[in-house]
Structure formats: C-alpha cells, structure tokens
C-alpha cells in the first residue's frame, strides 16, 4: 500500500488542453506537465494552442524582452 496517493490537481468543471493527446479534457485527466489550463469553458480550451501562439508572438515582439547585452546589436554606434 502506498503512503501517498499521486493525485492530479484540478476540479471537474475546469477545462484543459492536453498537449500529449491533442484534445480538450474536462477535469484533470492528464498530468499537469502535459496540459494547458485550467480554462473556464470548453471553447477557450479548444483555442489553447492558438492563444499560446498569439501570446508568444506578442512576447517576441515586445521590446521590453530584448536585451542588447544578450549578444544582440548595440545602440552605441
């Protein structure tokens, strides 16, 4: 008998997008490392990958995330 039961965190009524199975799940079916969420609706979870792409694009184009000291061109010219 195990001393600690491994439990997947989450509640029914919360929606997740499973990165391993590429599907929407209600409640915590897959481990947290394999999912995005929780989302408040199934529709929101269905668009998880699109939302992630849009956010990544915003962050890549945000000047606050680009350091000249990270090996990029400097503005001292």
Order of alpha helices (4+ residues) and beta strands (2+ residues): beta-beta-beta-alpha-alpha
